[in-house]
Amino acid sequence: MPNCFAMGEAAGTAAAILAGKGSCQTRSIDVTTLQSRLVRQGAWLGDDINERYREEG
């Protein structure tokens, strides 16, 4: 179940980013933007990734 929750949060966040840009091209999502937003929302993406985006602020 936790994996399903995480995947749903990532999919919803990606959709929100794309909608904000007026796009529906899912392959155009900037992964670093998605990861950064997920970490700011409290998602755990692994120690290395979470540290990277916490340091950026």
C-alpha positions, 0 to 999 in steps of 0.5 A: 500500500505505501508504494501505491500511495507514493505513486499516486502522489507522484502522478497527481503532482506531475499532473498538477505541474503539467496543468499549471503549464497548460500541457498534457504531454506527460513525457515533457515533465521535468523530473527535477521539478517533480522530485523537488516538489514531492520532497517539499510536500514531505515525500521520501524519495530516498536519502540521497534525493531528499538531501539534495532537495533539502539542501537547495531549500 
